[in-house]
Amino acid sequence: MKNNKEMETQDINTLIQKLQVKDSDYKKALRILQIFFFALVFIYTALYVFNPDAEMNLYQRIGGVCYVIAFTLLALHFRKKFTKYRSVNYSSSVKELMTEAEKRYRFLQKNKLGSIIAIILLDVGTCFILMKYSPDKWSILEIFIGVQAFSITSAAIGFMIGFIKWKKEIRPLWLAIKTQLKEFDE
């Protein structure tokens, strides 16, 4: 029969293996998102900024610039997260590894200013681009309200889906990490 120390070591090793698998999955997803948003930067720069089409008005170009800046911020955000996951040191102390993993797998994390600015820029860019296509009787305020209704609804649905997915897939791992950290503190 195994003693408590052997069982704890086995539990820690299993938890670290789960972390390695999850980190590897996240690295792949973050790399794909980074490449995707960098591609969007080039596509939208060509479509809205350097497009010589005479029918494009100033509002569409401003909207395109907002999109390009937003996609750049998102690409840099995903690059930073990818670098963070790539630089995880599994040979560090178990407590240090668990402390960093607990921060990585929290649902709400700090340092999201770049993402928030990107979302606002996408919102503003959409308002500018839609000004050309809106009926003449729509005012700028009505376009703004319509875009906000869509954006807020989309953000709320995305937040709920993200939370449900986190709660189902990540939360058990995060709770195991927190439990392990409590055991270290005892």
PyMOL CGO cylinders between C-alpha atoms (Angstrom):
from pymol import cmd
from pymol.cgo import CYLINDER

trace = [
    CYLINDER, 0.00, 0.00, 0.00, 1.26, 3.47, -0.86, 0.3, 1, 1, 1, 1, 1, 1,
    CYLINDER, 1.26, 3.47, -0.86, 1.93, 5.92, 1.90, 0.3, 1, 1, 1, 1, 1, 1,
    CYLINDER, 1.93, 5.92, 1.90, 0.58, 9.51, 1.89, 0.3, 1, 1, 1, 1, 1, 1,
    CYLINDER, 0.58, 9.51, 1.89, 3.82, 11.00, 0.57, 0.3, 1, 1, 1, 1, 1, 1,
    CYLINDER, 3.82, 11.00, 0.57, 3.84, 8.69, -2.47, 0.3, 1, 1, 1, 1, 1, 1,
    CYLINDER, 3.84, 8.69, -2.47, 0.16, 9.45, -3.18, 0.3, 1, 1, 1, 1, 1, 1,
    CYLINDER, 0.16, 9.45, -3.18, 0.77, 13.21, -2.95, 0.3, 1, 1, 1, 1, 1, 1,
    CYLINDER, 0.77, 13.21, -2.95, 3.71, 12.93, -5.35, 0.3, 1, 1, 1, 1, 1, 1,
    CYLINDER, 3.71, 12.93, -5.35, 1.57, 10.93, -7.77, 0.3, 1, 1, 1, 1, 1, 1,
    CYLINDER, 1.57, 10.93, -7.77, -1.23, 13.53, -7.54, 0.3, 1, 1, 1, 1, 1, 1,
    CYLINDER, -1.23, 13.53, -7.54, 1.20, 16.38, -8.17, 0.3, 1, 1, 1, 1, 1, 1,
    CYLINDER, 1.20, 16.38, -8.17, 2.74, 14.58, -11.14, 0.3, 1, 1, 1, 1, 1, 1,
    CYLINDER, 2.74, 14.58, -11.14, -0.72, 13.92, -12.62, 0.3, 1, 1, 1, 1, 1, 1,
    CYLINDER, -0.72, 13.92, -12.62, -1.64, 17.58, -12.14, 0.3, 1, 1, 1, 1, 1, 1,
    CYLINDER, -1.64, 17.58, -12.14, 1.59, 18.73, -13.81, 0.3, 1, 1, 1, 1, 1, 1,
    CYLINDER, 1.59, 18.73, -13.81, 0.94, 16.39, -16.74, 0.3, 1, 1, 1, 1, 1, 1,
    CYLINDER, 0.94, 16.39, -16.74, -2.55, 17.85, -17.14, 0.3, 1, 1, 1, 1, 1, 1,
    CYLINDER, -2.55, 17.85, -17.14, -1.05, 21.33, -17.05, 0.3, 1, 1, 1, 1, 1, 1,
    CYLINDER, -1.05, 21.33, -17.05, 1.46, 20.42, -19.74, 0.3, 1, 1, 1, 1, 1, 1,
    CYLINDER, 1.46, 20.42, -19.74, -1.29, 19.07, -22.01, 0.3, 1, 1, 1, 1, 1, 1,
    CYLINDER, -1.29, 19.07, -22.01, -3.51, 22.12, -21.45, 0.3, 1, 1, 1, 1, 1, 1,
    CYLINDER, -3.51, 22.12, -21.45, -0.60, 24.53, -21.93, 0.3, 1, 1, 1, 1, 1, 1,
    CYLINDER, -0.60, 24.53, -21.93, 0.33, 22.79, -25.17, 0.3, 1, 1, 1, 1, 1, 1,
    CYLINDER, 0.33, 22.79, -25.17, -3.26, 23.06, -26.43, 0.3, 1, 1, 1, 1, 1, 1,
    CYLINDER, -3.26, 23.06, -26.43, -3.37, 26.75, -25.54, 0.3, 1, 1, 1, 1, 1, 1,
    CYLINDER, -3.37, 26.75, -25.54, -0.04, 27.42, -27.24, 0.3, 1, 1, 1, 1, 1, 1,
    CYLINDER, -0.04, 27.42, -27.24, -1.38, 25.95, -30.48, 0.3, 1, 1, 1, 1, 1, 1,
    CYLINDER, -1.38, 25.95, -30.48, -4.63, 27.93, -30.28, 0.3, 1, 1, 1, 1, 1, 1,
    CYLINDER, -4.63, 27.93, -30.28, -2.85, 31.17, -29.40, 0.3, 1, 1, 1, 1, 1, 1,
    CYLINDER, -2.85, 31.17, -29.40, -0.40, 30.72, -32.27, 0.3, 1, 1, 1, 1, 1, 1,
    CYLINDER, -0.40, 30.72, -32.27, -3.27, 30.23, -34.73, 0.3, 1, 1, 1, 1, 1, 1,
    CYLINDER, -3.27, 30.23, -34.73, -5.08, 33.32, -33.39, 0.3, 1, 1, 1, 1, 1, 1,
    CYLINDER, -5.08, 33.32, -33.39, -1.90, 35.38, -33.59, 0.3, 1, 1, 1, 1, 1, 1,
    CYLINDER, -1.90, 35.38, -33.59, -1.35, 34.43, -37.24, 0.3, 1, 1, 1, 1, 1, 1,
    CYLINDER, -1.35, 34.43, -37.24, -5.04, 34.97, -38.03, 0.3, 1, 1, 1, 1, 1, 1,
    CYLINDER, -5.04, 34.97, -38.03, -5.07, 38.53, -36.64, 0.3, 1, 1, 1, 1, 1, 1,
    CYLINDER, -5.07, 38.53, -36.64, -1.78, 39.45, -38.31, 0.3, 1, 1, 1, 1, 1, 1,
    CYLINDER, -1.78, 39.45, -38.31, -3.30, 38.25, -41.60, 0.3, 1, 1, 1, 1, 1, 1,
    CYLINDER, -3.30, 38.25, -41.60, -6.36, 40.43, -40.94, 0.3, 1, 1, 1, 1, 1, 1,
    CYLINDER, -6.36, 40.43, -40.94, -4.06, 43.41, -40.41, 0.3, 1, 1, 1, 1, 1, 1,
    CYLINDER, -4.06, 43.41, -40.41, -2.68, 43.02, -43.93, 0.3, 1, 1, 1, 1, 1, 1,
    CYLINDER, -2.68, 43.02, -43.93, -6.06, 42.27, -45.51, 0.3, 1, 1, 1, 1, 1, 1,
    CYLINDER, -6.06, 42.27, -45.51, -7.82, 45.25, -43.93, 0.3, 1, 1, 1, 1, 1, 1,
    CYLINDER, -7.82, 45.25, -43.93, -4.88, 47.55, -44.64, 0.3, 1, 1, 1, 1, 1, 1,
    CYLINDER, -4.88, 47.55, -44.64, -5.18, 46.64, -48.32, 0.3, 1, 1, 1, 1, 1, 1,
    CYLINDER, -5.18, 46.64, -48.32, -9.00, 46.81, -48.36, 0.3, 1, 1, 1, 1, 1, 1,
    CYLINDER, -9.00, 46.81, -48.36, -9.63, 49.99, -46.41, 0.3, 1, 1, 1, 1, 1, 1,
    CYLINDER, -9.63, 49.99, -46.41, -6.45, 52.01, -46.14, 0.3, 1, 1, 1, 1, 1, 1,
    CYLINDER, -6.45, 52.01, -46.14, -4.57, 51.65, -49.45, 0.3, 1, 1, 1, 1, 1, 1,
    CYLINDER, -4.57, 51.65, -49.45, -7.53, 50.76, -51.66, 0.3, 1, 1, 1, 1, 1, 1,
    CYLINDER, -7.53, 50.76, -51.66, -7.58, 53.32, -54.52, 0.3, 1, 1, 1, 1, 1, 1,
    CYLINDER, -7.58, 53.32, -54.52, -11.34, 52.91, -55.07, 0.3, 1, 1, 1, 1, 1, 1,
    CYLINDER, -11.34, 52.91, -55.07, -12.83, 56.38, -55.57, 0.3, 1, 1, 1, 1, 1, 1,
    CYLINDER, -12.83, 56.38, -55.57, -16.15, 55.28, -54.10, 0.3, 1, 1, 1, 1, 1, 1,
    CYLINDER, -16.15, 55.28, -54.10, -14.60, 54.75, -50.67, 0.3, 1, 1, 1, 1, 1, 1,
    CYLINDER, -14.60, 54.75, -50.67, -15.25, 57.76, -48.51, 0.3, 1, 1, 1, 1, 1, 1,
    CYLINDER, -15.25, 57.76, -48.51, -13.23, 59.13, -45.60, 0.3, 1, 1, 1, 1, 1, 1,
    CYLINDER, -13.23, 59.13, -45.60, -15.47, 57.45, -43.00, 0.3, 1, 1, 1, 1, 1, 1,
    CYLINDER, -15.47, 57.45, -43.00, -14.78, 54.02, -44.48, 0.3, 1, 1, 1, 1, 1, 1,
    CYLINDER, -14.78, 54.02, -44.48, -11.04, 54.67, -44.46, 0.3, 1, 1, 1, 1, 1, 1,
    CYLINDER, -11.04, 54.67, -44.46, -11.19, 55.84, -40.83, 0.3, 1, 1, 1, 1, 1, 1,
    CYLINDER, -11.19, 55.84, -40.83, -13.19, 52.71, -39.99, 0.3, 1, 1, 1, 1, 1, 1,
    CYLINDER, -13.19, 52.71, -39.99, -10.58, 50.61, -41.77, 0.3, 1, 1, 1, 1, 1, 1,
    CYLINDER, -10.58, 50.61, -41.77, -7.77, 52.25, -39.80, 0.3, 1, 1, 1, 1, 1, 1,
    CYLINDER, -7.77, 52.25, -39.80, -9.70, 51.47, -36.59, 0.3, 1, 1, 1, 1, 1, 1,
    CYLINDER, -9.70, 51.47, -36.59, -9.94, 47.83, -37.71, 0.3, 1, 1, 1, 1, 1, 1,
    CYLINDER, -9.94, 47.83, -37.71, -6.23, 47.64, -38.55, 0.3, 1, 1, 1, 1, 1, 1,
    CYLINDER, -6.23, 47.64, -38.55, -5.23, 49.09, -35.17, 0.3, 1, 1, 1, 1, 1, 1,
    CYLINDER, -5.23, 49.09, -35.17, -7.65, 46.76, -33.36, 0.3, 1, 1, 1, 1, 1, 1,
    CYLINDER, -7.65, 46.76, -33.36, -6.39, 43.68, -35.19, 0.3, 1, 1, 1, 1, 1, 1,
    CYLINDER, -6.39, 43.68, -35.19, -2.80, 44.72, -34.48, 0.3, 1, 1, 1, 1, 1, 1,
    CYLINDER, -2.80, 44.72, -34.48, -3.58, 45.05, -30.76, 0.3, 1, 1, 1, 1, 1, 1,
    CYLINDER, -3.58, 45.05, -30.76, -5.28, 41.64, -30.75, 0.3, 1, 1, 1, 1, 1, 1,
    CYLINDER, -5.28, 41.64, -30.75, -2.39, 40.01, -32.63, 0.3, 1, 1, 1, 1, 1, 1,
    CYLINDER, -2.39, 40.01, -32.63, 0.07, 41.49, -30.13, 0.3, 1, 1, 1, 1, 1, 1,
    CYLINDER, 0.07, 41.49, -30.13, -2.14, 40.37, -27.23, 0.3, 1, 1, 1, 1, 1, 1,
    CYLINDER, -2.14, 40.37, -27.23, -2.18, 36.78, -28.51, 0.3, 1, 1, 1, 1, 1, 1,
    CYLINDER, -2.18, 36.78, -28.51, 1.55, 36.94, -29.19, 0.3, 1, 1, 1, 1, 1, 1,
    CYLINDER, 1.55, 36.94, -29.19, 2.18, 38.01, -25.59, 0.3, 1, 1, 1, 1, 1, 1,
    CYLINDER, 2.18, 38.01, -25.59, -0.02, 35.20, -24.26, 0.3, 1, 1, 1, 1, 1, 1,
    CYLINDER, -0.02, 35.20, -24.26, 1.69, 32.68, -26.58, 0.3, 1, 1, 1, 1, 1, 1,
    CYLINDER, 1.69, 32.68, -26.58, 5.09, 33.79, -25.28, 0.3, 1, 1, 1, 1, 1, 1,
    CYLINDER, 5.09, 33.79, -25.28, 3.83, 33.43, -21.73, 0.3, 1, 1, 1, 1, 1, 1,
    CYLINDER, 3.83, 33.43, -21.73, 2.68, 29.85, -22.33, 0.3, 1, 1, 1, 1, 1, 1,
    CYLINDER, 2.68, 29.85, -22.33, 5.83, 28.99, -24.30, 0.3, 1, 1, 1, 1, 1, 1,
    CYLINDER, 5.83, 28.99, -24.30, 8.09, 30.20, -21.48, 0.3, 1, 1, 1, 1, 1, 1,
    CYLINDER, 8.09, 30.20, -21.48, 6.53, 28.04, -18.75, 0.3, 1, 1, 1, 1, 1, 1,
    CYLINDER, 6.53, 28.04, -18.75, 9.37, 26.38, -16.88, 0.3, 1, 1, 1, 1, 1, 1,
    CYLINDER, 9.37, 26.38, -16.88, 8.28, 22.94, -15.67, 0.3, 1, 1, 1, 1, 1, 1,
    CYLINDER, 8.28, 22.94, -15.67, 11.62, 22.39, -13.97, 0.3, 1, 1, 1, 1, 1, 1,
    CYLINDER, 11.62, 22.39, -13.97, 10.99, 25.20, -11.47, 0.3, 1, 1, 1, 1, 1, 1,
    CYLINDER, 10.99, 25.20, -11.47, 9.75, 24.40, -7.99, 0.3, 1, 1, 1, 1, 1, 1,
    CYLINDER, 9.75, 24.40, -7.99, 6.31, 22.84, -7.83, 0.3, 1, 1, 1, 1, 1, 1,
    CYLINDER, 6.31, 22.84, -7.83, 4.94, 25.69, -5.72, 0.3, 1, 1, 1, 1, 1, 1,
    CYLINDER, 4.94, 25.69, -5.72, 6.22, 28.31, -8.19, 0.3, 1, 1, 1, 1, 1, 1,
    CYLINDER, 6.22, 28.31, -8.19, 4.82, 26.30, -11.12, 0.3, 1, 1, 1, 1, 1, 1,
    CYLINDER, 4.82, 26.30, -11.12, 1.41, 26.01, -9.43, 0.3, 1, 1, 1, 1, 1, 1,
    CYLINDER, 1.41, 26.01, -9.43, 1.36, 29.71, -8.50, 0.3, 1, 1, 1, 1, 1, 1,
    CYLINDER, 1.36, 29.71, -8.50, 1.98, 30.73, -12.12, 0.3, 1, 1, 1, 1, 1, 1,
    CYLINDER, 1.98, 30.73, -12.12, -0.51, 28.15, -13.42, 0.3, 1, 1, 1, 1, 1, 1,
    CYLINDER, -0.51, 28.15, -13.42, -3.20, 29.45, -11.06, 0.3, 1, 1, 1, 1, 1, 1,
    CYLINDER, -3.20, 29.45, -11.06, -2.73, 32.93, -12.52, 0.3, 1, 1, 1, 1, 1, 1,
    CYLINDER, -2.73, 32.93, -12.52, -2.79, 31.62, -16.12, 0.3, 1, 1, 1, 1, 1, 1,
    CYLINDER, -2.79, 31.62, -16.12, -6.03, 29.69, -15.66, 0.3, 1, 1, 1, 1, 1, 1,
    CYLINDER, -6.03, 29.69, -15.66, -8.10, 32.27, -13.79, 0.3, 1, 1, 1, 1, 1, 1,
    CYLINDER, -8.10, 32.27, -13.79, -11.26, 33.21, -15.62, 0.3, 1, 1, 1, 1, 1, 1,
    CYLINDER, -11.26, 33.21, -15.62, -10.87, 36.95, -15.14, 0.3, 1, 1, 1, 1, 1, 1,
    CYLINDER, -10.87, 36.95, -15.14, -7.31, 38.13, -15.60, 0.3, 1, 1, 1, 1, 1, 1,
    CYLINDER, -7.31, 38.13, -15.60, -5.65, 41.50, -15.32, 0.3, 1, 1, 1, 1, 1, 1,
    CYLINDER, -5.65, 41.50, -15.32, -3.85, 43.30, -18.16, 0.3, 1, 1, 1, 1, 1, 1,
    CYLINDER, -3.85, 43.30, -18.16, -6.73, 43.20, -20.63, 0.3, 1, 1, 1, 1, 1, 1,
    CYLINDER, -6.73, 43.20, -20.63, -6.52, 46.91, -21.53, 0.3, 1, 1, 1, 1, 1, 1,
    CYLINDER, -6.52, 46.91, -21.53, -5.21, 46.22, -25.05, 0.3, 1, 1, 1, 1, 1, 1,
    CYLINDER, -5.21, 46.22, -25.05, -8.08, 43.82, -25.75, 0.3, 1, 1, 1, 1, 1, 1,
    CYLINDER, -8.08, 43.82, -25.75, -10.66, 46.27, -24.43, 0.3, 1, 1, 1, 1, 1, 1,
    CYLINDER, -10.66, 46.27, -24.43, -9.24, 49.06, -26.60, 0.3, 1, 1, 1, 1, 1, 1,
    CYLINDER, -9.24, 49.06, -26.60, -9.30, 46.69, -29.60, 0.3, 1, 1, 1, 1, 1, 1,
    CYLINDER, -9.30, 46.69, -29.60, -12.96, 45.87, -29.00, 0.3, 1, 1, 1, 1, 1, 1,
    CYLINDER, -12.96, 45.87, -29.00, -13.81, 49.57, -28.74, 0.3, 1, 1, 1, 1, 1, 1,
    CYLINDER, -13.81, 49.57, -28.74, -11.89, 50.29, -31.96, 0.3, 1, 1, 1, 1, 1, 1,
    CYLINDER, -11.89, 50.29, -31.96, -13.76, 47.51, -33.77, 0.3, 1, 1, 1, 1, 1, 1,
    CYLINDER, -13.76, 47.51, -33.77, -16.99, 49.04, -32.54, 0.3, 1, 1, 1, 1, 1, 1,
    CYLINDER, -16.99, 49.04, -32.54, -16.03, 52.54, -33.68, 0.3, 1, 1, 1, 1, 1, 1,
    CYLINDER, -16.03, 52.54, -33.68, -14.71, 51.23, -37.00, 0.3, 1, 1, 1, 1, 1, 1,
    CYLINDER, -14.71, 51.23, -37.00, -17.98, 49.42, -37.65, 0.3, 1, 1, 1, 1, 1, 1,
    CYLINDER, -17.98, 49.42, -37.65, -19.92, 52.63, -36.98, 0.3, 1, 1, 1, 1, 1, 1,
    CYLINDER, -19.92, 52.63, -36.98, -17.78, 54.54, -39.48, 0.3, 1, 1, 1, 1, 1, 1,
    CYLINDER, -17.78, 54.54, -39.48, -17.98, 51.86, -42.17, 0.3, 1, 1, 1, 1, 1, 1,
    CYLINDER, -17.98, 51.86, -42.17, -21.75, 51.45, -41.85, 0.3, 1, 1, 1, 1, 1, 1,
    CYLINDER, -21.75, 51.45, -41.85, -22.35, 55.18, -42.27, 0.3, 1, 1, 1, 1, 1, 1,
    CYLINDER, -22.35, 55.18, -42.27, -22.05, 54.80, -46.04, 0.3, 1, 1, 1, 1, 1, 1,
    CYLINDER, -22.05, 54.80, -46.04, -24.50, 51.91, -46.21, 0.3, 1, 1, 1, 1, 1, 1,
    CYLINDER, -24.50, 51.91, -46.21, -27.16, 53.20, -43.85, 0.3, 1, 1, 1, 1, 1, 1,
    CYLINDER, -27.16, 53.20, -43.85, -30.44, 54.59, -45.18, 0.3, 1, 1, 1, 1, 1, 1,
    CYLINDER, -30.44, 54.59, -45.18, -30.46, 58.36, -45.54, 0.3, 1, 1, 1, 1, 1, 1,
    CYLINDER, -30.46, 58.36, -45.54, -33.07, 58.72, -42.85, 0.3, 1, 1, 1, 1, 1, 1,
    CYLINDER, -33.07, 58.72, -42.85, -30.80, 57.10, -40.22, 0.3, 1, 1, 1, 1, 1, 1,
    CYLINDER, -30.80, 57.10, -40.22, -28.83, 59.56, -38.12, 0.3, 1, 1, 1, 1, 1, 1,
    CYLINDER, -28.83, 59.56, -38.12, -25.35, 58.90, -36.79, 0.3, 1, 1, 1, 1, 1, 1,
    CYLINDER, -25.35, 58.90, -36.79, -26.91, 58.33, -33.37, 0.3, 1, 1, 1, 1, 1, 1,
    CYLINDER, -26.91, 58.33, -33.37, -29.22, 55.62, -34.74, 0.3, 1, 1, 1, 1, 1, 1,
    CYLINDER, -29.22, 55.62, -34.74, -26.31, 53.87, -36.43, 0.3, 1, 1, 1, 1, 1, 1,
    CYLINDER, -26.31, 53.87, -36.43, -24.33, 54.10, -33.20, 0.3, 1, 1, 1, 1, 1, 1,
    CYLINDER, -24.33, 54.10, -33.20, -27.21, 52.68, -31.14, 0.3, 1, 1, 1, 1, 1, 1,
    CYLINDER, -27.21, 52.68, -31.14, -27.72, 49.83, -33.63, 0.3, 1, 1, 1, 1, 1, 1,
    CYLINDER, -27.72, 49.83, -33.63, -24.05, 48.90, -33.60, 0.3, 1, 1, 1, 1, 1, 1,
    CYLINDER, -24.05, 48.90, -33.60, -23.95, 49.10, -29.79, 0.3, 1, 1, 1, 1, 1, 1,
    CYLINDER, -23.95, 49.10, -29.79, -26.99, 46.83, -29.46, 0.3, 1, 1, 1, 1, 1, 1,
    CYLINDER, -26.99, 46.83, -29.46, -25.29, 44.25, -31.69, 0.3, 1, 1, 1, 1, 1, 1,
    CYLINDER, -25.29, 44.25, -31.69, -21.88, 44.64, -30.03, 0.3, 1, 1, 1, 1, 1, 1,
    CYLINDER, -21.88, 44.64, -30.03, -23.15, 44.44, -26.46, 0.3, 1, 1, 1, 1, 1, 1,
    CYLINDER, -23.15, 44.44, -26.46, -25.34, 41.44, -27.26, 0.3, 1, 1, 1, 1, 1, 1,
    CYLINDER, -25.34, 41.44, -27.26, -22.43, 39.70, -29.02, 0.3, 1, 1, 1, 1, 1, 1,
    CYLINDER, -22.43, 39.70, -29.02, -20.08, 40.46, -26.13, 0.3, 1, 1, 1, 1, 1, 1,
    CYLINDER, -20.08, 40.46, -26.13, -22.57, 39.16, -23.57, 0.3, 1, 1, 1, 1, 1, 1,
    CYLINDER, -22.57, 39.16, -23.57, -23.14, 35.94, -25.51, 0.3, 1, 1, 1, 1, 1, 1,
    CYLINDER, -23.14, 35.94, -25.51, -19.37, 35.49, -25.98, 0.3, 1, 1, 1, 1, 1, 1,
    CYLINDER, -19.37, 35.49, -25.98, -18.75, 36.11, -22.28, 0.3, 1, 1, 1, 1, 1, 1,
    CYLINDER, -18.75, 36.11, -22.28, -21.39, 33.55, -21.29, 0.3, 1, 1, 1, 1, 1, 1,
    CYLINDER, -21.39, 33.55, -21.29, -20.05, 30.93, -23.71, 0.3, 1, 1, 1, 1, 1, 1,
    CYLINDER, -20.05, 30.93, -23.71, -16.50, 31.58, -22.48, 0.3, 1, 1, 1, 1, 1, 1,
    CYLINDER, -16.50, 31.58, -22.48, -17.55, 31.29, -18.84, 0.3, 1, 1, 1, 1, 1, 1,
    CYLINDER, -17.55, 31.29, -18.84, -19.49, 28.06, -19.44, 0.3, 1, 1, 1, 1, 1, 1,
    CYLINDER, -19.49, 28.06, -19.44, -16.53, 26.58, -21.31, 0.3, 1, 1, 1, 1, 1, 1,
    CYLINDER, -16.53, 26.58, -21.31, -14.11, 27.71, -18.58, 0.3, 1, 1, 1, 1, 1, 1,
    CYLINDER, -14.11, 27.71, -18.58, -16.36, 26.33, -15.85, 0.3, 1, 1, 1, 1, 1, 1,
    CYLINDER, -16.36, 26.33, -15.85, -16.69, 22.98, -17.61, 0.3, 1, 1, 1, 1, 1, 1,
    CYLINDER, -16.69, 22.98, -17.61, -13.14, 22.47, -18.90, 0.3, 1, 1, 1, 1, 1, 1,
    CYLINDER, -13.14, 22.47, -18.90, -10.72, 24.68, -16.97, 0.3, 1, 1, 1, 1, 1, 1,
    CYLINDER, -10.72, 24.68, -16.97, -12.27, 25.26, -13.55, 0.3, 1, 1, 1, 1, 1, 1,
    CYLINDER, -12.27, 25.26, -13.55, -11.65, 21.69, -12.28, 0.3, 1, 1, 1, 1, 1, 1,
    CYLINDER, -11.65, 21.69, -12.28, -7.96, 22.05, -13.16, 0.3, 1, 1, 1, 1, 1, 1,
    CYLINDER, -7.96, 22.05, -13.16, -7.84, 25.54, -11.62, 0.3, 1, 1, 1, 1, 1, 1,
    CYLINDER, -7.84, 25.54, -11.62, -9.49, 24.27, -8.40, 0.3, 1, 1, 1, 1, 1, 1,
    CYLINDER, -9.49, 24.27, -8.40, -6.99, 21.39, -8.23, 0.3, 1, 1, 1, 1, 1, 1,
    CYLINDER, -6.99, 21.39, -8.23, -4.17, 23.90, -8.54, 0.3, 1, 1, 1, 1, 1, 1,
    CYLINDER, -4.17, 23.90, -8.54, -5.67, 26.09, -5.80, 0.3, 1, 1, 1, 1, 1, 1,
    CYLINDER, -5.67, 26.09, -5.80, -6.08, 23.04, -3.55, 0.3, 1, 1, 1, 1, 1, 1,
    CYLINDER, -6.08, 23.04, -3.55, -2.47, 22.10, -4.15, 0.3, 1, 1, 1, 1, 1, 1,
    CYLINDER, -2.47, 22.10, -4.15, -1.35, 25.65, -3.30, 0.3, 1, 1, 1, 1, 1, 1,
    CYLINDER, -1.35, 25.65, -3.30, -3.34, 25.52, -0.04, 0.3, 1, 1, 1, 1, 1, 1,
    CYLINDER, -3.34, 25.52, -0.04, -1.63, 22.25, 0.85, 0.3, 1, 1, 1, 1, 1, 1,
    CYLINDER, -1.63, 22.25, 0.85, 1.76, 23.88, 0.27, 0.3, 1, 1, 1, 1, 1, 1,
    CYLINDER, 1.76, 23.88, 0.27, 0.82, 26.71, 2.63, 0.3, 1, 1, 1, 1, 1, 1,
    CYLINDER, 0.82, 26.71, 2.63, -0.16, 24.31, 5.42, 0.3, 1, 1, 1, 1, 1, 1,
]
cmd.load_cgo(trace, "trace")
